[in-house]
Amino acid sequence: MAKAYPRRQLHVVLDNDVTHTHPQPRPSSPSIRVHRHVTPTSASWMNLVEGFVSIITRQAIRRVSFGDLVAAIRCFVDGWNQRRQPFVWVKTPTTS
């Protein structure tokens, strides 16, 4: 992935990773350009992101060829933003 973007800092968000319980590894090089961000073990806000990814997968990108993927995502997001409705948080603090 880093080779595809040689002049950019890259940020990768990891969820459900073993790094939740292990220390962050040291970069192999001081000029590292890939930054890992690990979500906390109880990051309930990630459920909202996972819900959106599920929606866009079902409605827009499930059967799209790789070459058309970016255009399909942009088209879906443009339509989503025109109809913008907030996600409604339905879990209560006591719901597990």
DSSP file (Angstrom, degrees, kcal/mol; ACC not computed):
  #  RESIDUE AA STRUCTURE BP1 BP2  ACC     N-H-->O    O-->H-N    N-H-->O    O-->H-N    TCO  KAPPA ALPHA  PHI   PSI    X-CA   Y-CA   Z-CA
    1    1 A M    >>        0   0    0      0, 0.0     3,-0.9     0, 0.0     4,-0.7   0.000 360.0 360.0 360.0 -42.3    0.0    0.0    0.0
    2    2 A A  G >4  +     0   0    0      1,-0.3     3,-0.7     2,-0.2     6,-0.2   0.830 360.0  59.4 -62.5 -32.0    2.8    2.5    0.9
    3    3 A K  G 34 S+     0   0    0      1,-0.2    -1,-0.3     2,-0.1     0, 0.0   0.818  98.8  58.4 -66.3 -29.6    4.3    2.0   -2.6
    4    4 A A  G <4 S+     0   0    0     -3,-0.9    -1,-0.2     1,-0.3    -2,-0.2   0.740 115.0  35.8 -72.1 -22.1    1.1    3.2   -4.2
    5    5 A Y  S X< S+     0   0    0     -3,-0.7     3,-1.5    -4,-0.7    -1,-0.3  -0.613  70.6 167.0-129.4  71.2    1.3    6.6   -2.4
    6    6 A P  T 3  S+     0   0    0      0, 0.0    -1,-0.1     0, 0.0    -2,-0.1   0.708  75.6  42.7 -66.0 -21.5    5.0    7.4   -2.2
    7    7 A R  T 3  S+     0   0    0      2,-0.1     2,-0.3    26,-0.0    -5,-0.0   0.160 100.9  86.0-110.6  19.4    4.7   11.0   -1.1
    8    8 A R  S <  S-     0   0    0     -3,-1.5     2,-0.4    -6,-0.2    -3,-0.1  -0.902  72.1-125.5-124.3 148.4    1.9   10.6    1.5
    9    9 A Q        -     0   0    0     -2,-0.3     2,-0.4    25,-0.1    25,-0.2  -0.771  34.9-149.1 -81.0 133.2    1.6    9.8    5.2
   10   10 A L  E     -a   34   0A   0     23,-3.3    25,-3.4    -2,-0.4     2,-0.5  -0.874   9.8-160.9-110.8 140.7   -0.8    6.8    5.5
   11   11 A H  E     -a   35   0A   0     -2,-0.4     2,-0.5    23,-0.2    25,-0.2  -0.984   5.2-169.1-123.0 125.3   -3.1    6.2    8.4
   12   12 A V  E     -a   36   0A   0     23,-2.9    25,-2.9    -2,-0.5     2,-0.5  -0.962   9.5-152.0-117.2 126.0   -4.6    2.7    9.0
   13   13 A V  E     -a   37   0A   0     -2,-0.5     2,-0.4    23,-0.2    25,-0.2  -0.870  14.2-162.7 -99.2 125.0   -7.4    2.2   11.6
   14   14 A L  E     -a   38   0A   0     23,-3.1    25,-2.6    -2,-0.5     2,-0.3  -0.902   9.7-179.6-112.0 134.4   -7.4   -1.3   13.1
   15   15 A D        +     0   0    0     -2,-0.4     3,-0.1    23,-0.2    26,-0.1  -0.952  68.8  16.9-128.1 149.8  -10.4   -2.9   14.9
   16   16 A N  S    S+     0   0    0     -2,-0.3     2,-0.3     1,-0.2    -1,-0.2   0.912  91.0 148.3  56.1  45.9  -10.6   -6.3   16.5
   17   17 A D    >   -     0   0    0     22,-0.2     3,-2.0    -3,-0.2     4,-0.2  -0.803  62.8-120.7-112.5 152.6   -6.8   -6.6   16.3
   18   18 A V  G >  S+     0   0    0     -2,-0.3     3,-1.5     1,-0.3     4,-0.4   0.710 106.1  77.9 -61.2 -19.7   -4.4   -8.5   18.7
   19   19 A T  G 3  S+     0   0    0      1,-0.3    -1,-0.3     2,-0.2     3,-0.1   0.591  70.7  83.2 -70.3  -8.0   -2.8   -5.1   19.3
   20   20 A H  G <  S+     0   0    0     -3,-2.0    -1,-0.3     1,-0.2    21,-0.2   0.878 107.4  24.9 -57.3 -35.2   -5.7   -4.2   21.6
   21   21 A T  S <  S+     0   0    0     -3,-1.5    -1,-0.2    -4,-0.2    -2,-0.2   0.362 115.7  71.3-114.6   4.1   -3.9   -6.1   24.3
   22   22 A H  S    S-     0   0    0     -4,-0.4     0, 0.0    -3,-0.1     0, 0.0  -0.895  88.2 -95.0-121.0 151.5   -0.3   -5.9   23.2
   23   23 A P        -     0   0    0      0, 0.0    -2,-0.1     0, 0.0    -1,-0.1  -0.243  48.8 -94.3 -63.0 152.7    2.1   -3.0   23.2
   24   24 A Q        -     0   0    0      1,-0.1     2,-0.0    -4,-0.1    -4,-0.0  -0.491  44.7-119.6 -65.1 127.4    2.5   -1.0   20.0
   25   25 A P        -     0   0    0      0, 0.0    -1,-0.1     0, 0.0     3,-0.1  -0.368  28.1-108.8 -67.7 150.5    5.5   -2.3   18.0
   26   26 A R        -     0   0    0      1,-0.1     2,-0.0     2,-0.0     0, 0.0  -0.538  38.3-101.9 -75.7 143.8    8.3    0.1   17.3
   27   27 A P        -     0   0    0      0, 0.0    -1,-0.1     0, 0.0     4,-0.0  -0.359  20.7-135.3 -63.9 147.1    8.6    1.3   13.7
   28   28 A S  S    S+     0   0    0      1,-0.1    -2,-0.0    -3,-0.1     3,-0.0   0.656  88.9  31.0 -77.5 -14.5   11.4   -0.4   11.7
   29   29 A S  S >  S-     0   0    0      1,-0.1     3,-1.4     0, 0.0    -1,-0.1  -0.999  72.0-132.7-144.5 141.5   12.5    2.9   10.3
   30   30 A P  T 3  S+     0   0    0      0, 0.0    -1,-0.1     0, 0.0    -2,-0.0   0.712 108.6  60.1 -66.9 -16.8   12.5    6.5   11.6
   31   31 A S  T 3  S+     0   0    0     -3,-0.0    -3,-0.0     2,-0.0     0, 0.0   0.053  76.2 153.4 -96.8  26.6   11.1    7.6    8.2
   32   32 A I    <   -     0   0    0     -3,-1.4     3,-0.0     1,-0.1   -23,-0.0  -0.285  23.7-176.6 -59.5 136.8    8.0    5.4    8.6
   33   33 A R        +     0   0    0    -24,-0.1   -23,-3.3     1,-0.1     2,-0.6   0.467  58.9  83.5-113.7  -6.7    5.0    6.7    6.7
   34   34 A V  E     -a   10   0A   0    -25,-0.2     2,-0.5   -23,-0.1   -23,-0.2  -0.893  61.0-166.3-104.3 119.5    2.4    4.2    7.7
   35   35 A H  E     -a   11   0A   0    -25,-3.4   -23,-2.9    -2,-0.6     2,-0.4  -0.907   7.8-148.3-109.7 126.7    0.7    5.1   11.0
   36   36 A R  E     -a   12   0A   0     -2,-0.5     2,-0.5   -25,-0.2   -23,-0.2  -0.772  10.6-171.0 -95.1 136.2   -1.4    2.5   12.8
   37   37 A H  E     -a   13   0A   0    -25,-2.9   -23,-3.1    -2,-0.4     2,-0.5  -0.988   8.2-159.9-125.7 119.3   -4.3    3.6   14.9
   38   38 A V  E     -a   14   0A   0     -2,-0.5   -23,-0.2   -25,-0.2     3,-0.1  -0.863  15.8-129.2-104.6 129.0   -6.0    0.9   17.0
   39   39 A T        -     0   0    0    -25,-2.6   -22,-0.2    -2,-0.5   -23,-0.1  -0.420  32.6-101.2 -71.7 149.8   -9.5    1.4   18.3
   40   40 A P    >   -     0   0    0      0, 0.0     3,-1.1     0, 0.0    -1,-0.1  -0.279  33.4-108.7 -65.1 159.6  -10.1    0.8   22.0
   41   41 A T  T 3  S+     0   0    0      1,-0.3    -2,-0.1   -21,-0.2   -21,-0.0   0.761 117.8  42.7 -64.5 -24.3  -11.7   -2.6   23.0
   42   42 A S  T 3  S+     0   0    0      1,-0.0     2,-1.5     3,-0.0    -1,-0.3  -0.323  71.6 144.2-117.2  51.3  -15.0   -0.9   23.9
   43   43 A A    X   +     0   0    0     -3,-1.1     3,-1.9     1,-0.2     4,-0.4  -0.609  15.6 170.6 -90.6  77.9  -15.3    1.6   21.0
   44   44 A S  T >  S+     0   0    0     -2,-1.5     3,-1.5     1,-0.3     4,-0.5   0.760  70.1  70.7 -63.2 -24.4  -19.1    1.4   20.5
   45   45 A W  T >> S+     0   0    0      1,-0.3     4,-1.0     2,-0.2     3,-1.0   0.767  85.4  69.4 -63.1 -23.4  -18.9    4.4   18.1
   46   46 A M  H <> S+     0   0    0     -3,-1.9     4,-2.8     1,-0.2    -1,-0.3   0.792  84.4  69.7 -65.3 -25.5  -17.3    2.0   15.6
   47   47 A N  H <> S+     0   0    0     -3,-1.5     4,-2.1    -4,-0.4    -1,-0.2   0.861  95.7  53.9 -59.4 -33.8  -20.6    0.2   15.3
   48   48 A L  H <> S+     0   0    0     -3,-1.0     4,-2.0    -4,-0.5    -1,-0.2   0.911 109.6  46.6 -66.0 -41.8  -21.9    3.3   13.5
   49   49 A V  H  X S+     0   0    0     -4,-1.0     4,-2.5     1,-0.2    -2,-0.2   0.922 111.5  51.0 -65.3 -43.9  -19.1    3.1   11.0
   50   50 A E  H  X S+     0   0    0     -4,-2.8     4,-2.1     1,-0.2    -1,-0.2   0.871 108.1  53.6 -62.2 -36.2  -19.6   -0.6   10.5
   51   51 A G  H  X S+     0   0    0     -4,-2.1     4,-2.1    -5,-0.2    -1,-0.2   0.916 109.6  47.3 -63.0 -43.7  -23.3    0.0    9.9
   52   52 A F  H  X S+     0   0    0     -4,-2.0     4,-2.7     2,-0.2     5,-0.3   0.910 110.8  51.4 -65.1 -42.3  -22.5    2.6    7.2
   53   53 A V  H  X S+     0   0    0     -4,-2.5     4,-2.0     1,-0.2    -1,-0.2   0.893 109.5  51.2 -62.3 -38.8  -20.0    0.2    5.6
   54   54 A S  H  X S+     0   0    0     -4,-2.1     4,-2.3    -5,-0.2    -1,-0.2   0.914 111.1  48.1 -63.3 -42.6  -22.7   -2.5    5.6
   55   55 A I  H  X S+     0   0    0     -4,-2.1     4,-2.8     2,-0.2     5,-0.3   0.948 112.6  46.5 -63.7 -49.7  -25.2   -0.2    3.9
   56   56 A I  H  X>S+     0   0    0     -4,-2.7     4,-2.0     1,-0.2     5,-1.7   0.858 112.3  52.3 -64.6 -33.6  -22.8    1.0    1.2
   57   57 A T  I  <>S+     0   0    0     -4,-2.0     5,-1.4    -5,-0.3     4,-0.3   0.956 114.8  40.4 -64.8 -49.8  -21.7   -2.5    0.5
   58   58 A R  I  <5S+     0   0    0     -4,-2.3    -2,-0.2     1,-0.2    -1,-0.2   0.895 125.5  34.8 -65.8 -40.9  -25.3   -3.8    0.1
   59   59 A Q  I  <5S+     0   0    0     -4,-2.8    -1,-0.2    -5,-0.2    -2,-0.2   0.693 132.9   8.2 -92.6 -19.9  -26.6   -0.8   -1.9
   60   60 A A  I  <5S+     0   0    0     -4,-2.0    -3,-0.2    -5,-0.3    -2,-0.1   0.722 122.8  30.4-134.4 -33.5  -23.6    0.3   -4.0
   61   61 A I  I > <S+     0   0    0     -5,-1.7     3,-1.2    -4,-0.3    -4,-0.2   0.460  76.6 101.1-122.2   2.0  -20.5   -1.7   -4.2
   62   62 A R  T 3 <S+     0   0    0     -5,-1.4    -1,-0.1    -6,-0.3    -4,-0.1   0.898 101.6  22.5 -57.7 -43.1  -21.2   -5.4   -3.8
   63   63 A R  T 3  S+     0   0    0     -6,-0.1     2,-0.4    -3,-0.1    -1,-0.3   0.022  94.2 122.7-115.0  27.4  -21.0   -6.3   -7.6
   64   64 A V    <   -     0   0    0     -3,-1.2     5,-0.1     1,-0.1    -3,-0.0  -0.718  64.0-116.9 -91.3 137.6  -18.9   -3.3   -8.8
   65   65 A S    >   -     0   0    0     -2,-0.4     3,-1.2     1,-0.1     4,-0.5  -0.344  27.5-111.6 -68.4 155.6  -15.7   -4.1  -10.6
   66   66 A F  G >  S+     0   0    0      1,-0.3     3,-1.2     2,-0.2     4,-0.4   0.869 117.1  57.3 -57.0 -39.2  -12.5   -2.9   -9.0
   67   67 A G  G 3  S+     0   0    0      1,-0.3    -1,-0.3     2,-0.1     4,-0.2   0.759 111.5  42.2 -64.8 -25.2  -12.0   -0.3  -11.7
   68   68 A D  G <> S+     0   0    0     -3,-1.2     4,-2.3     1,-0.1    -1,-0.3   0.367  87.2  99.2-100.3   3.2  -15.4    1.3  -11.0
   69   69 A L  H <> S+     0   0    0     -3,-1.2     4,-2.5    -4,-0.5     5,-0.2   0.913  80.6  47.7 -61.6 -48.4  -15.1    1.2   -7.2
   70   70 A V  H  > S+     0   0    0     -4,-0.4     4,-2.6     1,-0.2    -1,-0.2   0.923 113.8  47.9 -61.4 -45.0  -14.1    4.8   -6.6
   71   71 A A  H  > S+     0   0    0     -4,-0.2     4,-2.4     1,-0.2    -1,-0.2   0.898 111.8  50.3 -63.3 -40.4  -16.8    6.2   -8.8
   72   72 A A  H  X S+     0   0    0     -4,-2.3     4,-2.3     2,-0.2    -1,-0.2   0.900 111.7  47.7 -65.1 -41.1  -19.5    3.9   -7.2
   73   73 A I  H  X S+     0   0    0     -4,-2.5     4,-2.8     2,-0.2     5,-0.2   0.931 112.7  48.5 -65.9 -45.3  -18.4    5.0   -3.7
   74   74 A R  H  X S+     0   0    0     -4,-2.6     4,-2.5    -5,-0.2    -2,-0.2   0.914 111.8  49.6 -61.4 -42.6  -18.4    8.7   -4.7
   75   75 A C  H  X S+     0   0    0     -4,-2.4     4,-2.1     2,-0.2    -1,-0.2   0.925 113.1  46.7 -62.1 -45.4  -21.8    8.4   -6.3
   76   76 A F  H  X S+     0   0    0     -4,-2.3     4,-2.8     1,-0.2    -2,-0.2   0.938 113.3  47.8 -62.8 -47.3  -23.3    6.7   -3.3
   77   77 A V  H  X S+     0   0    0     -4,-2.8     4,-2.7     2,-0.2    -2,-0.2   0.885 109.8  53.2 -64.4 -39.2  -21.8    9.2   -0.8
   78   78 A D  H  X S+     0   0    0     -4,-2.5     4,-1.7    -5,-0.2    -1,-0.2   0.937 113.2  43.5 -59.7 -46.4  -23.1   12.1   -2.9
   79   79 A G  H  X S+     0   0    0     -4,-2.1     4,-1.6     2,-0.2    -2,-0.2   0.905 113.0  52.2 -64.7 -41.7  -26.6   10.7   -2.8
   80   80 A W  H  < S+     0   0    0     -4,-2.8    -2,-0.2     1,-0.2    -1,-0.2   0.916 109.8  49.2 -59.5 -44.5  -26.3    9.9    0.9
   81   81 A N  H >< S+     0   0    0     -4,-2.7     3,-1.0     1,-0.2    -1,-0.2   0.837 107.1  54.8 -68.4 -32.2  -25.2   13.4    1.6
   82   82 A Q  H 3< S+     0   0    0     -4,-1.7    -1,-0.2     1,-0.2    -2,-0.2   0.845 117.3  36.6 -67.1 -32.7  -28.1   14.9   -0.4
   83   83 A R  T 3< S+     0   0    0     -4,-1.6    -1,-0.2    -3,-0.2    -2,-0.2   0.182  92.4 175.0 -99.5  15.8  -30.6   12.9    1.7
   84   84 A R    <   +     0   0    0     -3,-1.0    -3,-0.1    -5,-0.1    -4,-0.0   0.172   7.3 165.2 -39.7 127.6  -28.5   13.3    4.9
   85   85 A Q        -     0   0    0     -5,-0.1    -2,-0.1     3,-0.0    -1,-0.1  -0.988  36.9-114.5-139.6 133.7  -30.1   11.8    8.0
   86   86 A P        -     0   0    0      0, 0.0     2,-0.2     0, 0.0     0, 0.0  -0.365  30.6-108.0 -69.8 150.2  -28.2   11.3   11.2
   87   87 A F        -     0   0    0      1,-0.0     2,-0.6    -2,-0.0   -39,-0.0  -0.574  34.7-133.2 -68.5 140.5  -27.6    7.8   12.4
   88   88 A V        -     0   0    0     -2,-0.2     2,-0.6    -3,-0.1    -1,-0.0  -0.885   9.6-134.4-102.7 123.7  -29.8    7.3   15.5
   89   89 A W        +     0   0    0     -2,-0.6    -2,-0.0     1,-0.2   -41,-0.0  -0.657  29.6 172.5 -76.4 119.7  -28.1    5.7   18.5
   90   90 A V        +     0   0    0     -2,-0.6     2,-0.3     2,-0.1    -1,-0.2   0.545  42.1  98.3-109.6  -9.9  -30.4    3.0   19.8
   91   91 A K        -     0   0    0      2,-0.0    -2,-0.0     4,-0.0     5,-0.0  -0.593  61.1-145.3 -81.9 140.9  -28.4    1.3   22.4
   92   92 A T    >   -     0   0    0     -2,-0.3     3,-1.4     1,-0.1    -2,-0.1  -0.613  30.2-105.6 -94.7 163.1  -28.8    2.2   26.0
   93   93 A P  T 3  S+     0   0    0      0, 0.0    -1,-0.1     0, 0.0    -2,-0.0   0.772 121.6  52.2 -60.6 -23.3  -25.9    2.2   28.4
   94   94 A T  T 3  S+     0   0    0      2,-0.0     2,-0.3     0, 0.0    -3,-0.0   0.596  86.5  99.4 -89.3 -10.4  -27.3   -1.0   30.0
   95   95 A T    <         0   0    0     -3,-1.4    -4,-0.0     1,-0.1     0, 0.0  -0.599 360.0 360.0 -76.8 131.8  -27.5   -2.9   26.7
   96   96 A S              0   0    0     -2,-0.3    -1,-0.1    -5,-0.0    -5,-0.0   0.445 360.0 360.0 -98.4 360.0  -24.6   -5.2   26.1
